[in-house]
Amino acid sequence: MTILFETDRLLLRIMQADDLDAVFEIWGSPEVMKYCGGSSTKSRIQRSIEFYQRLQNEKGYSVYTVLLKETSAIIGVCGFNPAENEDEAELLYHFNQRNWGKGYAAEAASACVAALRKNSPHIRKITAAVDPANPASGKVLGKIGMTAAGMKWFEDTQQEELCYEMEFA
């Protein structure tokens, strides 16, 4: 298991094929994914894991598996999707419901932002979108220094979402 980076409580690494069951507990959960287009299937998650492995190889960033340092248990995913512009990346994070409210999302997201700044100097801006019915997610983005940039319509979720941004100098 190759750890790419860590925080005081968390380890983050490239997604692996054998993460499927643990990631399915997250992305397959209707409650966790309620504000993100709904839960996913195992076959779709398997394709996502393969996509993020390729993305890491091609772009130097991806969505990572987040493990609790003290137990090595997978508790979430956090990292970046490519954006429409080559110099932007979209932040996302999802955690097992039993790990909500413990600060893990902000801790992991902050570490991912720091790693992206260090390892992908061509990225100039990070974006994120939050369902207005999910204010807890917006609080996470505020904690890591992202600022609200207005509402935008998203075809995939068929709704307006609050967009956040962070620009790098």
ROTOR-130398 format. One line per field, with one value per atom (N, C-alpha, C, CB): residue number from 0; residue in one letter; chain; atom name; x, y, z. Coordinates in steps of 0.2 Angstrom, whole numbers. Glycine has a CB too. Layout:
# residues N
seq = c(NUM:...) .
type = c(A:...) .
mol = c(A:...) .
atom = c(CA:...) .
c1 = c(X:...) .
c2 = c(Y:...) .
c3 = c(Z:...) .
//
This chain:
# residues 169
seq = c(0:0:0:0:1:1:1:1:2:2:2:2:3:3:3:3:4:4:4:4:5:5:5:5:6:6:6:6:7:7:7:7:8:8:8:8:9:9:9:9:10:10:10:10:11:11:11:11:12:12:12:12:13:13:13:13:14:14:14:14:15:15:15:15:16:16:16:16:17:17:17:17:18:18:18:18:19:19:19:19:20:20:20:20:21:21:21:21:22:22:22:22:23:23:23:23:24:24:24:24:25:25:25:25:26:26:26:26:27:27:27:27:28:28:28:28:29:29:29:29:30:30:30:30:31:31:31:31:32:32:32:32:33:33:33:33:34:34:34:34:35:35:35:35:36:36:36:36:37:37:37:37:38:38:38:38:39:39:39:39:40:40:40:40:41:41:41:41:42:42:42:42:43:43:43:43:44:44:44:44:45:45:45:45:46:46:46:46:47:47:47:47:48:48:48:48:49:49:49:49:50:50:50:50:51:51:51:51:52:52:52:52:53:53:53:53:54:54:54:54:55:55:55:55:56:56:56:56:57:57:57:57:58:58:58:58:59:59:59:59:60:60:60:60:61:61:61:61:62:62:62:62:63:63:63:63:64:64:64:64:65:65:65:65:66:66:66:66:67:67:67:67:68:68:68:68:69:69:69:69:70:70:70:70:71:71:71:71:72:72:72:72:73:73:73:73:74:74:74:74:75:75:75:75:76:76:76:76:77:77:77:77:78:78:78:78:79:79:79:79:80:80:80:80:81:81:81:81:82:82:82:82:83:83:83:83:84:84:84:84:85:85:85:85:86:86:86:86:87:87:87:87:88:88:88:88:89:89:89:89:90:90:90:90:91:91:91:91:92:92:92:92:93:93:93:93:94:94:94:94:95:95:95:95:96:96:96:96:97:97:97:97:98:98:98:98:99:99:99:99:100:100:100:100:101:101:101:101:102:102:102:102:103:103:103:103:104:104:104:104:105:105:105:105:106:106:106:106:107:107:107:107:108:108:108:108:109:109:109:109:110:110:110:110:111:111:111:111:112:112:112:112:113:113:113:113:114:114:114:114:115:115:115:115:116:116:116:116:117:117:117:117:118:118:118:118:119:119:119:119:120:120:120:120:121:121:121:121:122:122:122:122:123:123:123:123:124:124:124:124:125:125:125:125:126:126:126:126:127:127:127:127:128:128:128:128:129:129:129:129:130:130:130:130:131:131:131:131:132:132:132:132:133:133:133:133:134:134:134:134:135:135:135:135:136:136:136:136:137:137:137:137:138:138:138:138:139:139:139:139:140:140:140:140:141:141:141:141:142:142:142:142:143:143:143:143:144:144:144:144:145:145:145:145:146:146:146:146:147:147:147:147:148:148:148:148:149:149:149:149:150:150:150:150:151:151:151:151:152:152:152:152:153:153:153:153:154:154:154:154:155:155:155:155:156:156:156:156:157:157:157:157:158:158:158:158:159:159:159:159:160:160:160:160:161:161:161:161:162:162:162:162:163:163:163:163:164:164:164:164:165:165:165:165:166:166:166:166:167:167:167:167:168:168:168:168) .
type = c(M:M:M:M:T:T:T:T:I:I:I:I:L:L:L:L:F:F:F:F:E:E:E:E:T:T:T:T:D:D:D:D:R:R:R:R:L:L:L:L:L:L:L:L:L:L:L:L:R:R:R:R:I:I:I:I:M:M:M:M:Q:Q:Q:Q:A:A:A:A:D:D:D:D:D:D:D:D:L:L:L:L:D:D:D:D:A:A:A:A:V:V:V:V:F:F:F:F:E:E:E:E:I:I:I:I:W:W:W:W:G:G:G:G:S:S:S:S:P:P:P:P:E:E:E:E:V:V:V:V:M:M:M:M:K:K:K:K:Y:Y:Y:Y:C:C:C:C:G:G:G:G:G:G:G:G:S:S:S:S:S:S:S:S:T:T:T:T:K:K:K:K:S:S:S:S:R:R:R:R:I:I:I:I:Q:Q:Q:Q:R:R:R:R:S:S:S:S:I:I:I:I:E:E:E:E:F:F:F:F:Y:Y:Y:Y:Q:Q:Q:Q:R:R:R:R:L:L:L:L:Q:Q:Q:Q:N:N:N:N:E:E:E:E:K:K:K:K:G:G:G:G:Y:Y:Y:Y:S:S:S:S:V:V:V:V:Y:Y:Y:Y:T:T:T:T:V:V:V:V:L:L:L:L:L:L:L:L:K:K:K:K:E:E:E:E:T:T:T:T:S:S:S:S:A:A:A:A:I:I:I:I:I:I:I:I:G:G:G:G:V:V:V:V:C:C:C:C:G:G:G:G:F:F:F:F:N:N:N:N:P:P:P:P:A:A:A:A:E:E:E:E:N:N:N:N:E:E:E:E:D:D:D:D:E:E:E:E:A:A:A:A:E:E:E:E:L:L:L:L:L:L:L:L:Y:Y:Y:Y:H:H:H:H:F:F:F:F:N:N:N:N:Q:Q:Q:Q:R:R:R:R:N:N:N:N:W:W:W:W:G:G:G:G:K:K:K:K:G:G:G:G:Y:Y:Y:Y:A:A:A:A:A:A:A:A:E:E:E:E:A:A:A:A:A:A:A:A:S:S:S:S:A:A:A:A:C:C:C:C:V:V:V:V:A:A:A:A:A:A:A:A:L:L:L:L:R:R:R:R:K:K:K:K:N:N:N:N:S:S:S:S:P:P:P:P:H:H:H:H:I:I:I:I:R:R:R:R:K:K:K:K:I:I:I:I:T:T:T:T:A:A:A:A:A:A:A:A:V:V:V:V:D:D:D:D:P:P:P:P:A:A:A:A:N:N:N:N:P:P:P:P:A:A:A:A:S:S:S:S:G:G:G:G:K:K:K:K:V:V:V:V:L:L:L:L:G:G:G:G:K:K:K:K:I:I:I:I:G:G:G:G:M:M:M:M:T:T:T:T:A:A:A:A:A:A:A:A:G:G:G:G:M:M:M:M:K:K:K:K:W:W:W:W:F:F:F:F:E:E:E:E:D:D:D:D:T:T:T:T:Q:Q:Q:Q:Q:Q:Q:Q:E:E:E:E:E:E:E:E:L:L:L:L:C:C:C:C:Y:Y:Y:Y:E:E:E:E:M:M:M:M:E:E:E:E:F:F:F:F:A:A:A:A) .
mol = c(A:A:A:A:A:A:A:A:A:A:A:A:A:A:A:A:A:A:A:A:A:A:A:A:A:A:A:A:A:A:A:A:A:A:A:A:A:A:A:A:A:A:A:A:A:A:A:A:A:A:A:A:A:A:A:A:A:A:A:A:A:A:A:A:A:A:A:A:A:A:A:A:A:A:A:A:A:A:A:A:A:A:A:A:A:A:A:A:A:A:A:A:A:A:A:A:A:A:A:A:A:A:A:A:A:A:A:A:A:A:A:A:A:A:A:A:A:A:A:A:A:A:A:A:A:A:A:A:A:A:A:A:A:A:A:A:A:A:A:A:A:A:A:A:A:A:A:A:A:A:A:A:A:A:A:A:A:A:A:A:A:A:A:A:A:A:A:A:A:A:A:A:A:A:A:A:A:A:A:A:A:A:A:A:A:A:A:A:A:A:A:A:A:A:A:A:A:A:A:A:A:A:A:A:A:A:A:A:A:A:A:A:A:A:A:A:A:A:A:A:A:A:A:A:A:A:A:A:A:A:A:A:A:A:A:A:A:A:A:A:A:A:A:A:A:A:A:A:A:A:A:A:A:A:A:A:A:A:A:A:A:A:A:A:A:A:A:A:A:A:A:A:A:A:A:A:A:A:A:A:A:A:A:A:A:A:A:A:A:A:A:A:A:A:A:A:A:A:A:A:A:A:A:A:A:A:A:A:A:A:A:A:A:A:A:A:A:A:A:A:A:A:A:A:A:A:A:A:A:A:A:A:A:A:A:A:A:A:A:A:A:A:A:A:A:A:A:A:A:A:A:A:A:A:A:A:A:A:A:A:A:A:A:A:A:A:A:A:A:A:A:A:A:A:A:A:A:A:A:A:A:A:A:A:A:A:A:A:A:A:A:A:A:A:A:A:A:A:A:A:A:A:A:A:A:A:A:A:A:A:A:A:A:A:A:A:A:A:A:A:A:A:A:A:A:A:A:A:A:A:A:A:A:A:A:A:A:A:A:A:A:A:A:A:A:A:A:A:A:A:A:A:A:A:A:A:A:A:A:A:A:A:A:A:A:A:A:A:A:A:A:A:A:A:A:A:A:A:A:A:A:A:A:A:A:A:A:A:A:A:A:A:A:A:A:A:A:A:A:A:A:A:A:A:A:A:A:A:A:A:A:A:A:A:A:A:A:A:A:A:A:A:A:A:A:A:A:A:A:A:A:A:A:A:A:A:A:A:A:A:A:A:A:A:A:A:A:A:A:A:A:A:A:A:A:A:A:A:A:A:A:A:A:A:A:A:A:A:A:A:A:A:A:A:A:A:A:A:A:A:A:A:A:A:A:A:A:A:A:A:A:A:A:A:A:A:A:A:A:A:A:A:A:A:A:A:A:A:A:A:A:A:A:A:A:A:A:A:A:A:A:A:A:A:A:A:A:A:A:A:A:A:A:A:A:A:A:A:A:A:A:A:A:A:A:A:A:A:A:A:A:A:A:A:A:A:A:A:A:A:A:A:A:A:A:A:A:A:A:A:A:A:A:A:A:A) .
atom = c(N:CA:C:CB:N:CA:C:CB:N:CA:C:CB:N:CA:C:CB:N:CA:C:CB:N:CA:C:CB:N:CA:C:CB:N:CA:C:CB:N:CA:C:CB:N:CA:C:CB:N:CA:C:CB:N:CA:C:CB:N:CA:C:CB:N:CA:C:CB:N:CA:C:CB:N:CA:C:CB:N:CA:C:CB:N:CA:C:CB:N:CA:C:CB:N:CA:C:CB:N:CA:C:CB:N:CA:C:CB:N:CA:C:CB:N:CA:C:CB:N:CA:C:CB:N:CA:C:CB:N:CA:C:CB:N:CA:C:CB:N:CA:C:CB:N:CA:C:CB:N:CA:C:CB:N:CA:C:CB:N:CA:C:CB:N:CA:C:CB:N:CA:C:CB:N:CA:C:CB:N:CA:C:CB:N:CA:C:CB:N:CA:C:CB:N:CA:C:CB:N:CA:C:CB:N:CA:C:CB:N:CA:C:CB:N:CA:C:CB:N:CA:C:CB:N:CA:C:CB:N:CA:C:CB:N:CA:C:CB:N:CA:C:CB:N:CA:C:CB:N:CA:C:CB:N:CA:C:CB:N:CA:C:CB:N:CA:C:CB:N:CA:C:CB:N:CA:C:CB:N:CA:C:CB:N:CA:C:CB:N:CA:C:CB:N:CA:C:CB:N:CA:C:CB:N:CA:C:CB:N:CA:C:CB:N:CA:C:CB:N:CA:C:CB:N:CA:C:CB:N:CA:C:CB:N:CA:C:CB:N:CA:C:CB:N:CA:C:CB:N:CA:C:CB:N:CA:C:CB:N:CA:C:CB:N:CA:C:CB:N:CA:C:CB:N:CA:C:CB:N:CA:C:CB:N:CA:C:CB:N:CA:C:CB:N:CA:C:CB:N:CA:C:CB:N:CA:C:CB:N:CA:C:CB:N:CA:C:CB:N:CA:C:CB:N:CA:C:CB:N:CA:C:CB:N:CA:C:CB:N:CA:C:CB:N:CA:C:CB:N:CA:C:CB:N:CA:C:CB:N:CA:C:CB:N:CA:C:CB:N:CA:C:CB:N:CA:C:CB:N:CA:C:CB:N:CA:C:CB:N:CA:C:CB:N:CA:C:CB:N:CA:C:CB:N:CA:C:CB:N:CA:C:CB:N:CA:C:CB:N:CA:C:CB:N:CA:C:CB:N:CA:C:CB:N:CA:C:CB:N:CA:C:CB:N:CA:C:CB:N:CA:C:CB:N:CA:C:CB:N:CA:C:CB:N:CA:C:CB:N:CA:C:CB:N:CA:C:CB:N:CA:C:CB:N:CA:C:CB:N:CA:C:CB:N:CA:C:CB:N:CA:C:CB:N:CA:C:CB:N:CA:C:CB:N:CA:C:CB:N:CA:C:CB:N:CA:C:CB:N:CA:C:CB:N:CA:C:CB:N:CA:C:CB:N:CA:C:CB:N:CA:C:CB:N:CA:C:CB:N:CA:C:CB:N:CA:C:CB:N:CA:C:CB:N:CA:C:CB:N:CA:C:CB:N:CA:C:CB:N:CA:C:CB:N:CA:C:CB:N:CA:C:CB:N:CA:C:CB:N:CA:C:CB:N:CA:C:CB:N:CA:C:CB:N:CA:C:CB:N:CA:C:CB:N:CA:C:CB:N:CA:C:CB:N:CA:C:CB:N:CA:C:CB:N:CA:C:CB:N:CA:C:CB:N:CA:C:CB:N:CA:C:CB:N:CA:C:CB:N:CA:C:CB:N:CA:C:CB:N:CA:C:CB:N:CA:C:CB:N:CA:C:CB:N:CA:C:CB:N:CA:C:CB:N:CA:C:CB:N:CA:C:CB:N:CA:C:CB:N:CA:C:CB:N:CA:C:CB:N:CA:C:CB) .
c1 = c(4:0:4:-5:4:8:4:11:6:3:6:4:2:4:6:-1:1:2:-3:0:-1:-5:-6:-1:-11:-12:-11:-19:-13:-12:-16:-14:-22:-26:-28:-33:-26:-28:-22:-32:-23:-18:-22:-15:-19:-22:-18:-23:-21:-17:-22:-15:-18:-22:-27:-17:-33:-38:-35:-44:-37:-35:-41:-30:-40:-46:-49:-43:-45:-48:-51:-42:-51:-55:-63:-53:-65:-71:-77:-72:-76:-82:-82:-80:-76:-76:-79:-69:-77:-79:-87:-75:-89:-96:-100:-97:-98:-101:-102:-97:-98:-98:-103:-91:-100:-103:-110:-99:-110:-117:-122:-115:-120:-125:-130:-121:-136:-141:-141:-148:-139:-139:-132:-139:-127:-120:-121:-114:-124:-124:-131:-123:-135:-141:-141:-144:-135:-135:-130:-132:-128:-123:-125:-116:-132:-134:-136:-129:-136:-138:-133:-143:-134:-130:-128:-132:-122:-119:-119:-112:-118:-117:-110:-120:-109:-102:-99:-102:-102:-98:-96:-103:-101:-99:-93:-105:-93:-88:-81:-90:-82:-76:-73:-77:-77:-74:-72:-80:-75:-72:-65:-77:-64:-58:-52:-58:-54:-49:-48:-52:-53:-52:-48:-59:-49:-44:-37:-47:-36:-29:-26:-29:-30:-27:-26:-32:-31:-30:-24:-36:-23:-17:-10:-16:-10:-4:-4:-5:-9:-9:-8:-15:-12:-12:-8:-19:-7:-3:-8:1:-15:-19:-25:-22:-30:-36:-40:-34:-45:-48:-45:-56:-43:-39:-44:-34:-41:-45:-42:-43:-46:-44:-45:-49:-40:-39:-38:-34:-41:-40:-33:-46:-29:-22:-22:-18:-26:-25:-27:-29:-32:-35:-33:-42:-31:-31:-37:-26:-43:-49:-51:-55:-54:-56:-62:-57:-62:-67:-70:-65:-67:-69:-65:-70:-67:-63:-63:-67:-57:-57:-51:-54:-52:-48:-51:-44:-48:-50:-52:-44:-57:-59:-56:-67:-55:-53:-58:-50:-57:-62:-62:-61:-67:-67:-60:-73:-58:-52:-46:-52:-40:-35:-31:-30:-32:-29:-33:-26:-38:-43:-44:-50:-46:-48:-54:-42:-58:-64:-63:-70:-64:-63:-70:-61:-69:-74:-72:-78:-77:-76:-82:-73:-82:-87:-85:-91:-88:-86:-92:-83:-90:-95:-99:-92:-105:-110:-107:-117:-105:-102:-96:-101:-93:-87:-89:-82:-95:-97:-96:-104:-95:-95:-88:-101:-83:-77:-71:-75:-73:-68:-63:-63:-65:-61:-61:-63:-67:-68:-63:-75:-63:-59:-52:-61:-50:-43:-41:-42:-45:-43:-42:-47:-47:-48:-42:-54:-40:-35:-28:-34:-27:-21:-21:-21:-27:-27:-25:-34:-28:-26:-19:-30:-16:-9:-5:-6:-7:-3:-4:-6:-10:-11:-7:-18:-6:-2:5:-3:7:15:16:16:12:13:10:10:6:2:3:-5:8:9:5:16:3:-1:-8:-1:-11:-17:-18:-20:-22:-22:-29:-22:-34:-40:-43:-45:-46:-50:-57:-47:-61:-69:-72:-72:-78:-82:-89:-80:-94:-101:-105:-104:-109:-113:-120:-111:-124:-131:-133:-135:-138:-140:-143:-145:-146:-149:-144:-154:-137:-132:-127:-128:-129:-125:-118:-128:-118:-112:-106:-114:-108:-103:-100:-105:-104:-101:-97:-107:-98:-94:-87:-98:-87:-80:-76:-81:-79:-76:-74:-80:-78:-76:-70:-81:-70:-64:-57:-66:-57:-51:-49:-51:-53:-52:-55:-44:-60:-63:-69:-66:-70:-75:-81:-72:-87:-93:-93:-100:-94:-94:-100:-88:-106:-112:-115:-112:-121:-125:-124:-133:-124:-123:-128:-116:-131:-135:-131:-140:-132:-129:-133:-125:-132:-136:-136:-133:-131:-131:-135:-124:-136:-140:-147:-137:-147:-154:-156:-159:-151:-152:-147:-153:-148:-143:-140:-147:-133:-129:-124:-125:-123:-118:-111:-119:-108:-101:-96:-100:-90:-85:-79:-84:-74:-68:-62:-68:-56:-50:-45:-47:-42:-37:-30:-38:-25:-18:-15:-15:-11:-7:-1:-3) .
c2 = c(-6:0:6:0:10:16:22:17:25:31:37:31:41:47:53:49:53:59:57:66:61:59:66:54:65:70:67:73:71:69:62:74:62:56:52:58:54:51:49:55:43:41:42:34:44:45:41:52:37:34:33:27:31:30:24:28:25:19:13:21:7:1:-3:-3:-9:-13:-16:-18:-18:-21:-16:-25:-10:-5:-5:2:-9:-9:-10:-15:-15:-16:-10:-22:-7:-2:5:0:6:12:11:13:5:4:6:-3:5:7:15:5:18:26:28:29:26:28:24:28:19:15:16:7:21:23:28:25:27:32:38:29:37:43:47:40:44:47:51:42:48:51:55:46:56:60:66:61:70:77:77:82:71:70:66:67:66:62:55:62:53:46:41:44:36:30:27:25:23:20:13:23:9:2:0:-1:-6:-9:-9:-16:-10:-10:-3:-13:2:9:11:13:9:11:8:9:1:-2:2:-9:4:8:15:10:18:24:23:27:18:16:16:10:12:12:19:7:23:29:33:33:33:37:35:37:28:26:29:18:29:32:39:30:43:50:52:52:48:49:48:44:43:42:48:35:50:55:62:54:64:71:72:73:67:68:69:73:69:70:65:77:64:60:60:52:56:55:49:53:50:45:42:49:36:32:35:25:37:40:34:46:33:28:31:23:29:31:28:29:32:31:25:37:26:21:14:24:13:7:4:6:9:7:6:2:7:6:12:6:10:15:18:12:25:29:34:33:35:40:40:46:45:46:54:43:56:63:65:67:70:72:76:65:75:79:75:84:78:76:82:76:80:85:90:82:96:101:102:108:106:108:111:113:116:119:115:127:115:111:113:111:120:123:123:130:119:118:111:122:110:103:104:100:99:99:95:97:98:94:91:99:84:81:77:76:75:71:68:75:62:58:53:54:53:49:44:53:39:34:38:28:37:41:41:39:35:34:39:27:42:46:53:44:55:62:66:63:72:77:76:75:73:72:76:65:80:84:81:87:75:71:74:64:76:79:85:81:90:96:94:101:89:87:84:82:79:76:81:70:85:90:95:94:97:102:99:104:92:89:88:82:86:85:92:83:98:104:105:110:104:105:101:104:95:90:92:83:95:97:103:99:108:114:112:118:107:105:101:101:96:91:93:85:98:100:107:97:110:117:121:119:117:119:121:115:118:119:126:113:130:137:138:142:134:135:128:139:128:122:125:120:120:122:116:123:118:112:115:111:110:112:108:110:112:109:110:113:105:105:110:98:115:120:117:125:111:107:104:102:104:101:106:96:110:116:113:120:107:104:104:97:102:102:109:99:114:121:123:125:121:122:119:120:113:110:114:103:117:121:127:122:130:136:135:139:130:128:128:122:125:124:131:118:136:142:143:142:139:141:146:134:150:155:153:162:155:154:159:156:156:160:161:157:159:159:153:164:153:147:146:148:139:137:131:135:130:124:119:126:113:106:102:103:99:95:88:94:86:79:78:77:84:83:87:86:90:94:99:89:103:108:113:105:119:124:122:131:123:121:127:115:128:133:131:135:135:134:138:136:134:137:137:133:141:142:143:147:141:143:144:138:150:152:152:158:149:149:155:142:158:163:161:168) .
c3 = c(0:0:0:6:-5:-6:-4:-13:2:4:1:12:-2:-6:-1:-11:3:8:14:6:20:26:30:30:35:39:46:39:52:58:59:63:56:57:51:60:45:39:35:36:31:26:19:27:14:7:2:5:-2:-7:-13:-4:-19:-25:-24:-31:-27:-27:-30:-30:-27:-29:-30:-24:-35:-36:-30:-41:-25:-19:-14:-16:-16:-12:-14:-14:-19:-22:-16:-27:-12:-7:-2:-3:0:5:1:7:-5:-8:-10:-15:-11:-12:-6:-14:0:6:6:12:2:2:-4:1:-10:-16:-18:-22:-15:-15:-10:-15:-6:0:-2:6:-2:-4:0:-4:7:12:10:19:9:8:1:8:-4:-10:-12:-15:-7:-7:-11:-1:-10:-13:-19:-8:-21:-27:-32:-24:-34:-40:-38:-45:-32:-30:-30:-35:-27:-26:-32:-21:-32:-38:-38:-40:-43:-43:-42:-50:-41:-40:-47:-37:-52:-59:-61:-64:-59:-61:-56:-60:-50:-45:-47:-38:-50:-52:-58:-55:-63:-68:-66:-73:-61:-58:-55:-52:-51:-48:-54:-44:-59:-65:-68:-70:-69:-71:-67:-72:-60:-56:-56:-49:-57:-57:-64:-58:-69:-76:-75:-81:-72:-71:-67:-67:-61:-57:-62:-51:-66:-70:-75:-74:-78:-84:-81:-88:-76:-74:-67:-73:-63:-57:-51:-57:-52:-47:-48:-46:-43:-44:-38:-46:-37:-31:-27:-32:-21:-17:-12:-13:-10:-4:2:-5:7:13:19:15:22:27:34:26:39:46:48:51:50:52:57:54:62:68:67:74:62:60:53:62:49:41:38:40:41:38:33:44:28:23:25:16:26:29:24:35:18:13:7:16:3:-4:-4:-10:-7:-7:-13:-1:-17:-22:-27:-24:-33:-39:-45:-40:-48:-55:-60:-56:-66:-71:-72:-77:-73:-75:-82:-71:-85:-92:-94:-94:-90:-92:-89:-89:-93:-91:-85:-97:-83:-77:-71:-79:-71:-66:-64:-67:-57:-55:-50:-51:-50:-46:-40:-50:-34:-28:-26:-22:-24:-21:-15:-26:-11:-5:-3:1:-1:2:7:-4:13:19:21:24:24:27:32:31:32:37:44:36:46:53:55:55:49:50:49:46:48:48:54:45:53:59:63:64:61:65:62:65:57:54:48:59:47:42:35:41:33:26:25:24:30:29:30:35:34:35:28:41:25:19:13:17:13:7:8:8:14:15:12:22:14:12:4:15:1:-6:-9:-8:-7:-10:-9:-6:-4:-3:-8:5:-8:-13:-20:-12:-22:-29:-30:-30:-26:-27:-28:-21:-24:-24:-30:-18:-32:-38:-44:-36:-45:-51:-52:-51:-53:-53:-59:-54:-64:-69:-67:-75:-62:-59:-56:-54:-58:-56:-52:-61:-52:-49:-47:-53:-41:-38:-38:-32:-40:-40:-36:-47:-33:-30:-31:-23:-31:-31:-25:-38:-22:-16:-18:-10:-16:-16:-11:-15:-12:-7:-1:-10:-2:4:8:1:7:10:13:6:18:20:24:25:26:30:25:33:19:14:12:7:12:11:17:10:23:29:28:35:25:24:19:21:14:9:12:3:16:19:24:23:27:32:28:36:22:19:14:14:15:12:5:11:3:-3:-2:-6:-7:-7:-11:-8:-9:-13:-19:-9:-25:-31:-35:-36:-32:-35:-37:-41:-40:-42:-49:-40:-51:-57:-59:-59:-65:-66:-68:-72:-66:-67:-71:-61:-77:-80:-77:-87:-74:-71:-65:-69:-61:-55:-57:-49:-62:-64:-59:-65:-57:-52:-52:-45:-49:-47:-41:-47:-41:-35:-34:-36:-27:-25:-27:-18:-31:-33:-28:-40:-27:-23:-27:-16:-26:-29:-25:-35:-27:-24:-29:-18:-30:-35:-32:-39:-36:-34:-37:-35:-34:-36:-41:-31) .
//
